[in-house]
């Protein structure tokens, strides 16, 4: 069992990083790239060990899945950050104010010490990328690894320590006490990935210290299949999106809307697609288990609640496996579709984070759009169909962190695009330049080349002609605006 790190020990780590930052407040590009290279090397040199540990933490998670998604997928973005860091950190000249008499520039300055709190579903990737971006911005970093994947956390901490000084990047592990103390530290920025429930707690703790926070959360991601869409193609793509990491992805489609006339075809094609990816399930080594008993119970509870309220359950496994699923001992919940779900079913409001898709139908696509619009803003919305008037109405009337048309997580895969949520799905963004900006303070430096004292114009004595002149200017401005409104 991982030992909790005390509040006093955490404060000592923060103090050491803050003192080290004070010796080099704005590190040069070479220093930043060196830190990134050493951090990346630490992860790559322990990649196989990390993958084995994550397999043990989940109970079943293929090593290839971890290597591809948690480690290798981050490398193109990291290379892009390294290639651009010198340009990003350069001062940005601004138009001079007051008729050229006040030149100004933006200094991209490190915030200082960044606290990164990682999730359990992709526990390496989702601390790997933001840490690199925080280092690119010139910061020191403290990482709180998820306690739900403790073996991976221990390996990750040991790996990072082989290449990084603790006053540069340090990884801490521990349970609720450590997580609470970590959130209460007076960082210069906190970056959190996880659920809205925990996000509220982190934001509240940070708010007491006036620490800025980036929240990467989740939500009920919709997939709307348009009337003109290819049902078979849409079903295949939605099934792939739903089954990533066995549904334990914040970008998975949680529910789908299909035309009433395409309901049966969608169900058939979705089943075919799942069987293509998982021809067997219960003993398939490629299946990722549900991460722990608590999440297994939560997801099966959502299914049971929906069924008790009238939903039809479609379990997608071979006939000879039906009496073996779900498997609580190995935490294997089979690919499942829920049809005709009651509006009061809990699964309609709670993010699923499992291999379950809720299927709705519509007679008019605007009814589907209205349903999505009335819900909380998700991290991602999906549309399957043409870029036509209906899609434009979808874009106009709904809100989400991002929208992908005709496939899953396209916006996430583009490192030039900011990635983040809105409302209940989060606040702030990262990835590439957006991440650099998130972890930087854009300080404006303005200088005077004016012969007069600016502040003197704002203090008494106020001459009568100045009173008259200001009144006349105000009246003239009001008349000009009013004329434009006619």
N, C-alpha and C positions, 0 to 999 in steps of 0.2 A: 504494500500500500504506500502511495506517495505521501511523504510527510509535508504538512502545511508549512509554508513560509510565513513567518510572523509579520505583523505590521511594522515592527521595529526593524526587522531584517530588510523588508521592502524599502522602508524609508532610507536605510543606509545605502542600498543600491542606487536609489534615486539621487541621493546626495552626492555619491561618487560620480555618477554620470553628469550631474549638473556642474560639479567642480571641474571635471574634465572638459566639458563644453566651454566653460569660461576661459580655458587656456587657448582655445582655438574657436572663437565664436562663429566664424564664417570660413569653414575649411575650403580649400581650393578643389578644383575638379579632380586633380590627380589623387588627392586624399579620399575623396568620396568614391571614386572608381575603385581604388584599392580596397576600401571597406566592403564594397559590393562584391568584388571578386573573391575576397576571403570568405564572406558569408555564403556565397553561392558554392564555393569549393567545399565548405563544411557540409552543406546539404548533399552535394553530389557524391562526395567521398563516403557518405553513410547511406546512400540511397537504398541499397538492398536491405540493410539492417532496418531502416525506417519502414520499408514495405513489409518486411516480416513482422515488425512490431504492430503495424496497423492491421494486418491480417489477424493477429492474436487479439487485438482489442475488439475488433468487430466479430470475431468468431469465424468469419469467412469473408475475405476481401482479396481477390487475386492480386498477386504482386504486380502483374502487368498493368492492372487498373491503376494502382497507386503510382507506379513509375510514370505512366502516361499522363494522368490527370493532375496529380499533386506536385510533380516535379518537372517533367519534360515540357509540359504545356506552358510553364512560366518562362522558359528560356528565351523565346523570341521577344517577348515583351521586355525582359531584362536587358537583352542586347540593345534594344531600341532606346531604353532609358540611358544606358551607358553612352551610346552614340550621341545623345542630345543634351546630356546634363550640362556641359559647358555653355551651350547656347541658352539653355533655359535659365541658368543662374545669372546671366549677364544683366546689367541694369537696363531698364526700358525707358528710353527718353519719352517725355510727354510734351504736348504742345505748351509753349510758355504762356502763362496767364498774364492778365493786366497789360495787354498790348505788348507782349514780349518782355516785360520787365521782371517777370518771376519765372525763370526756367525751373523745371522740375523733372524728376526721374523716379522710377520705382526701383527700389533695392529688394531683390528676392532674398530674404534673410531666413535662415533656419529658425524654426520655432523654439527648438531647444531639446527637450527630452520628450519623446513620444511613447505612450503606452499603447500596445496593440494586444487586444483580447481576441483570441481565435475561437472558432467553432469546432465541432467534432466531425462534421460530415466530410469536409476536405481539410483536415486540421493542419496539414503541411502547407498546401497551396495558399490557403487563406491567411497565413501569417508570412509566408515566403514573399509574395508579391508586394504587400503593403510595406514590409520591412525594407525591401530594396528601394522603394520609392521614397520612404522616409530618409534612408541613407543618402539617396541622390540629392535630397533637399538639404543635406548637411546636418541632420539630427543624430542624436544618440537614441537608442531604442531599448525598451523593456518589453518583453513578450510574455503574456500569460497564456500558457497552453491549456487546452481543454482538459478538464479532469475526467471526462468521459472516455478519453483515449489515453490512459495514464502511461502505458508502456511506450507508446510512441512519443509522448511528452518527455519521458526520461531519456530516450535515445536522442531526441532532437536537442535537448539541453546539453547533453554531453557532446554531441556533434558540433554545435555552435561554439562551445567552449574550447574546442581544439584549434580554432582559427581566430576567434574574436576575444578581445579583452572585455571583461565584464563592464568596463566603463564605456564601451562602444555599443555592444549588443549583449544582452543577457536574457536567458529564458528561465522563467520560474514556473513551477508546477505546484499543484495543491488543490484542495477542494473548496467548499463554500467560504470558509474563513479567509483563505488566501485571496479568492476572487473578490470578496467584499473589501478587504484591505487594499487590494490593488486598485479597485475602482475609486477608492477614497483618497488616493495619492494625488498630490497637486502637480500633475503633469502639465506640459505645455500644450498637449493635444492627446485625446484618447480616440483610438480607432477600434470600433467594436463590430464584429460580425456574429450574428446569432438571431435569436427569436425576438419578436416585439416585446414579449413579457420580460425577458432579461434586459433588453435594450432600455426599457423604461427605468429599471433599477440603476443601470449604469449611467444613464443621462441624469437621473436625479442626484446621484452621488457626485457626478462631475459638476452639476449645476451649483452645488453648495460651495465648490471651489472656483466657480466661474471658469472651468476648463472647457475649451471648445471640443465638441464631439462630432465624429463622423459615425453614423449608424448604418450598417449594411444589414438589412433585415430580410423578410420574406413576404409571404402573402398568398392569397388565393389567385394564382395565375390562370387567366382564362384562355381558352383556345376556341375561337369562333370559326367554324367551317362555313364559308359563304355558299349561297345557293348555286353559284357557278363552279364551285370547286370540284376537283377530281377526288371523289370520296375515298377511293382506295389509296391514293397517294397521301392524302391528308391523314388517314387512319394510320398508315405506316409511319409517317413522320411524328405524329403525336405519340404513338406507342413507344418509339425510340426515345422521345423526350421524357416520357413518363417513367421509363424503366432505367434511366441513367442512375447508377449507384443504388439500384433497387428503389428508386423514387426519393432518395434522401438527398435532394438537391433543391436549393431555394428557387431555382429557375424552372423546375418541372411544371408542366401544365397540370393544374389541380382538377379542372373540370373542362368539359367541352360542350359546345352547342353545335348541333347539326340540324339540317332541315328535317322536318317530320318525315318527308318522303324518303330520306336517306338513312333513317335510323337503323333499319335491319342491315343494310349494306355496310354501314360504318361498323356495327358490332362484328359482323363476319370478317371484315378486312382487318379490324383491330386484333381479333383473335389470330388471324393468319400471321400478322406481323409479329405478335408476341411469340408465337411458336417458331417463327423464323429465327428470332434471337435466342429463345430458350426452348428448344424442342423437348427438353426435360427440365425439371426444376428442383425437385426435392434433394437429389444427390448431385446436382450440377455444380462442379467446382467454380464455374464462372459467376455464380450467384453471390451477390453481396448480402450478408445477413443484416437484419435490423440491429442497430448498434448495441442496444442493451435491453434488459427486461422491461424497464420502465417505458421505453418507446414502443416495444412490442405490444405491451398491454394497452398503451394509448391508441395505437393504430387499429388493433383488433377491436378495441372498444368503440371506435368510430364506426367501423363496419357493422358491429352488432347493433349499435344504436340506430343506424340507418335502416337495417333490415327490420328491426322491431317497429319502425315507423312506416313500413310498407315498401321499402326499396327491394328491387330484384337484384340478387347477387349473381354475377357471372364470374366463375373461377376458371382461369385459363391455365390449366395443366393437363397432361395426358390423363386419360380415364383411369389408368392403373395407379395414379398418384393421388386421386381425389380423397381417399380415406387417410392420407398421410399429411394433409395440409389443413390448416397451418401447423407448423412444427415449433412448439414453444421451446423445446430443449435447444434447438439450433437457431431459434429466432428467425424462421423462414415463413414469411407471409407471401402467399402466391400472388401472381398478377391477377388483379381483380377489377371488374367494372361494376359500378352500381348504377342501375337504371330506375327511373321513376322515383327518385329520392324526394321525400317529403320536405317542404320548405323549412320545417322546424328541426330537421336532422342536424346534429352538431357538426357533421362533416361539411356542411355548407358554409360554416363560418370559421372553422379551425383549419389551419394549414395541415395537410395530411402527412407529408414527409414519409411516404411509404408507397408501395407499388399499386396504388388504387386510383382509378379515374372515375369521376362522377360524370355521367352523361345526361345532358338535357337536350330537348328538341325545341324547335321554334317553327311557327307558321309564317312569321314575318321576321326578317333578320333584324329589323329595328327593335323588336322585343328582346332579342339577345343582347343587342348593344345597350339597351336601357337597363337590363339586368346587371351587366358589367359596370355601367356608370353609377348605379346605386350602391355598389359595394365599396369597401375600402380600396384604396389605390394599391395595386399589386406591384411587385418588383418588375415583372415583365408580362406583357400581353401578347397574344399570338393570333394572327389572322391567316386563314388558309383560303386563298382565292385571288382574284385579279385586283390590281390597283385601280379600282373603279369608284363610283360615287358612294357605294356602300362602305368601302374601306375608308374613304375620306370622312364619312359620317362617324365611323368608329374612332378615327383619330381625333375628330373634333369633340366628340361627346364623352370620351373616356379619358382617364389619366392613369399613368403608370410610370415606373422608372424608365422603361424602354418598351419598344414595340418591335417584334420580329414578324416578318411576313413569310409564310411558307416553310418555316423551319424553326427549330428551338435554339434559343440563346445566341442568336446571330449578333446582337448588339454587344454581348459580353465578349465575343470572340474578336471583335475589332478593337485593338489596343489604342487606336487613335480616338476612340469614342469614350467619353466619361461614363463610368459605370456606377450607378447608385439608385436608390429608391426615392420615393416621395410619400410624405404622410406616414401611414402605418408601415410602409415598406422601407423606410429609412430617410436619412438626410445626409447631404454631402455626396461626394463622388471620389473615385480614384481611377487608376489605370493610366500609365504613361504620364503625359503632361498634366492631366487632371490630378493624378496622385502627387506629383511634384508640387503643384499649386496648393493642394490640400495641406501638405506638411510644411509649407513656406508661409512666412509673414511678408506680405507685400507692403513694405514701408515706403511711403512717399518722402522724398527729400526735395524740398523747395528752397530756392535761394532768391534773394532780392538784389536786383540791379537798379532799383528805383532811387531817385534822388530824394524822395519824400519818406516820412515815417508813416507807414500804413495805419498803425493803430491810432495815431494822433487824430486821424479823421473821424474816429468813432468816440471821442471823449469830449466833454465840455471844455471851453464855452462854445455853445452853438450859436453862430451868427444868424441874425434874422434872414439874411439873403439865402443862407443854407436851408433854413426851415421852408422858405417859399419855394426854393428850387426842388427840394425833395418832394414837397406836396405836388408840385406841377408834374414832376416825372412820374409820380404814382398815378395821378389822374390820367396822364397821357398813356401810360401802359394799360390801364384799365379800359380806356376807350379803344385802344388798338385791339385788345383781346375781344371786346364786345363786338367790334366791327367784323372780326373774323367769324363770329358765331352766327351772324345774321344770314 
